[in-house]
Every structure is written in C-alpha cells, then in structure tokens.
Amino acid sequence: MNHLALITKTRSLIAAGDIAGAESALTELADTEGDSALSVVLDQLEPKDILAVMREYDPSRASVVSLLVTPAQFAHAIVIEKRYKDLTHTHLRGMVNAIVFREDADPVAFLNALGDLEGGSEAMANYFADKWARIESFARSGTFDTAEEDGEMLSETELLVSAYANPRVPLDEVADQDWMELAWRLRYECPDLFTETLLVLRAQARAHDFGMGDDEDAIEEDTRVETSDTDRGGSTPAARDDEEESAI
C-alpha cells in the first residue's frame, strides 16, 4: 500500500471517530509489509493521531501501534492527552502502563522522553492524580505507607537531595508494571522528572482546595473534548481541530 495514501486514510478515519478502523489499517500494513513500514508511517503521523489510537487501550490484546511507538512519539502524544476531559485518567494510566512496561522496552527511555518535553511532568501528575498522598509519602520516607507520614512536605531542594538516596524499597518489591513501579523508577532513575511531577501534584491539590479546578477547565475548554464521546469513537481532538479549521 502507498504510505501516503495510508496516512491520509488513517487521518480521515481518526477524524471521523473510527479509531478501530484506523488501527486496523495500520495493523494490516504491519502484517503485509512488516514493522519497519509501520514505523515509517507512524513517524509521519501527528501526535494527536497516534494518541487517538494509543488511547483505545485494551488489556486483552496488544496494539501494534503501542508495540512500535517510539519514546519520542509516545511523549509527544502523552503531553496532549489532557485535551480529553477524562477526569479519572483511566485511559492515560492504561496506555502508559501498556507502553512503558511493554516487553523488551526500556521504561527509563520513555520517561526521559517525557521529561524533555514541556507538559511531561503535568502528564505524569495526571497519571498519579489519585495517588498523591502515597507519592508524597514515598518522596519523604521511601515507602508508600502513608502511616509513616508526619504531615510535613519536603521542599524542592530536599526532594532533589532525597531522590539520590539509596532505595528503602527494592525495585523487585514494587515491580507491578503499574503506578508503584513507575513512581520508583521516576524517583531513583529520573529524579528531576519525579520532583517536577510532585510539585505539579501539589499545585493541583492547592488549586482543588481553593476551588480553582473549574477555572482551569474553562481555560482549556477550547482544546478538550468529552470522553463520553471519545470512548464511543464519536469524537476526537483531531476531529475537533479539523472542524475548527473548516469553520475558519
């Protein structure tokens, strides 16, 4: 298949909300021409299109896109995931786990790619959104046990210093290919990103306490979509962008 034609077809399917059809077309390319051909096409797709396919994470099967996406492609897609108004961040956690912990992958390579981009720490903060207390505990004590918390938070300087301390909990005890392992790798293998992520988590918590969450949503209203639509394949940021361009 002509790669340019496939790229055009994939973009059209995603814009129309047919994510399954787009993934099927990409899978067919990999089956007929090999993974290298798919890698060439992925390199020419926009991050929002790669994200739309990655976001349809299904734990019962492996997506060929998730298996081949590079750290850079992954990072550029993840930082714009906030365009979807998924307050539970379920899709975000699912696709991050599926890609960062895929077989033979180097998790640190994906995390470093995120750390190199503006918005990477925000994406990680969204991933850990409902684990803030336990991440704070981990930063302070080296364990995820909130019972050991004394209520005081480490300063940014203290966070950076403590990040280089010897692990209190070995990796093999938290190697669950989920949030605990990701937090461990962030703290001890990507300490700068871990510190930035925790600072964003704190800022989000303060904003929530002061009732600023709605204002933040309003600021990004023009770039976000309801997941009730996207989960049904009825709308994507790509489709919305195309509609706005057409209106202009």
N, C-alpha and C positions, 0 to 999 in steps of 0.2 A: 504494500500500500504506500502511496505517496505520503511522505511525512507531513508536508504542508497541508495536504488535504485532511489528514487525520487530526492535525492540530486545530484546523478550522472546525471540523466536525465535533471534536471534543469540546471546544469552547461554546459551540452552539448548543450542544446537549446540556452542558452545565448551566448556561444562561436560561435555558428552558426549564431547568429544575430536574432534568433526567440524569441524576448522578449515577444511577446504576447503569444506564446506557453508556455514559462516558467511560466508566470504569471497565465495562465490557469491551469497548472498542480498544482501550489501552491494553487490556489483557490479551485480546486477540492478536495485537501487534507483537507482544512478547512471545506468544505461543508460535507465531509464524516466522518472525524474524529474529527472535532472541532478545535477551535482556538489554544488550547493548543498544539495539534500535529503540527500545522504550526509553532508555536513559537519555538518548539524543532528543527525543520528543519532550520528555519531562523538563529538560534543560531549556526548552523554548516556550514552555507554558508559563503563564503568570502565576505568582504565588497564590492569588485568590482562587485560581482554578485547581491548583494542586491541593490547596486546603479543602476545597469543596469535596474532593474525592477522599482525602485522608480522613475527613471528619465523619464519614459514613463508616466508622469503626464497628466491626462485628467480631466479637471474641471467638465465634465459632469457625471462622475461616480467616486465612491470611490474604490480605490485599496485595496484589503485585506492585501497586504504587508504593504502599508502605514498606514493602520489602526492598525497594530500589531507590527510594528518595534519599538524597544525599544530606549530610548535616546542614549545608548552606541552604538547600531548598526547604528543608524541614524548618529551619529557623525563620526564614523569611515568611513562611506560611503561618507559623505559630504566633508571631507577633501581631498578626492582623486578625487572629481568631476572636478577639474581643468585639469584632463587628457583629458577631452573632450574639443576640441577647440571651445567652444561656446562663442564667443566674446560678445554676447548680454546678456548672463547669464539668458536667458529666462527660460530654464529648471530648473536651480538652484532655481530661485525665486519661480517657480511654485511648486516644490516638497517641498521646505522649508515651504512655507505657508500651503500647504496641510497637512503636518505632524505636525509642531509645533502648528498650530491652529486647529488641529482636535478636534472633540467633546470629552469632558472629559479629554483632555490632559493637562499637566502642562507645559506651554511654557518654564518656567524657568529651568525645569529639562533637556530639550533638549539643551537649551543654555549653561547651566553649563557643560553638557557633551562635548559640542564643546570647551568650554573654557579650559577643562582639557587636550585637545589634541594639539599637535604641528600641526599647519596649521589651527586651528579653526578660528583664527582671520583673516587669509587670505581668508577663505571661506566666512566669513561674509562681508569682504571688497568687494569681488566679487559680493555678493548679493546686496550691496549698491552702486555698481560701478557708476551708472548714477545718484546718489543722493548725491554726495559728498558735494556740496555746501550747501545743505539743512541739511545734517548731521553736518557739521561744524557750521551752524547757530544754530542748536539745542543744540550742545555742549556748545556754548558760551552764548546764550540768553535763552535757554529753550523753544524756539519756532522753527517752521520750516520755518519761514518767513525770507527769505534772505534779505529783505529790511532793517532789523534791524542789519545786519552785518556791521561792521566798517572796515573790511579788515584785522584785526589782528586775529591771531590764538592763542589759549591757549596753553601754554606749557604742557608737560606731567604731571607735578605736579599740575598745575592749572586744568587740566582735571579731575584728580582724586579727587581733592578737590570739584570741582563744581558738580561732579557726585552724591555727597551725599547731595546736596541742595534739598530743597523741590521742587517738580514739579511745574512748572509755568502753564503747561497744564495738566489737569487731564487725567487719562487713558481713561475714557469713551468718551472723545472727539476725541481720535485717535484710538479707538478700531475698526480698519477696517480689522483686520486679514490680514494685508499687511505690507509694509515696515515701515509705521509710527508707528504702534503698536510695531513692532519688535524693532525699534530704541528706543522707550520709555522704553520697558522692558529691553533692554540692558543697557541703561544709568542708570536707577533707581533700577534695580533688579540684574544686572550683570555688575557693573561699571568697573571692571578690563577688562572684555572682550570688553566692549564698547570702553575704552581707547585704547586698543591694536588694535581694528578694525579701529579706526580713524587714528592711526599712520600708519597703513598699507595703508589706503586710501591715506594719504598724500604722502607716499613713491611711490605709484603707479602713483600719479599725477605728482610728480617730474620726475619719470622715463619717463613718457609720454612726458613731456615738453622737456626733453633732448634727446628725440628720442631713448630711450633705450628699448621701448616695443618690438621691433623686436628681440633684443638680448636676452631678457628674454624668448621669444617664442622659440628661437633656442636652449637655454639651456635645455628646457623641450620637445624638438621635439620628442625624442625617447619614451616619455611616454604619448603623447597626440594623439588624433585622430580627424579627421574632423567630425563635427556634420552633415555635408551634408550626410555622410554615416550612422551615428548612427541614425539620425532621420528617415531614411528609414529602419532601422533594419538591415543594411548591414554590420556593423562593431561595435565592442565594445572594450574597453580596455582589457576585458577578452580574446576576440578572438585574439587580437594582442599579448598579453602576451603568449598565447598558441603557436602562430606561431613562436615567437622568441625562445621559449623553444625548439620547434621542430627543428628549424634551428641549435640551439646549439647541 
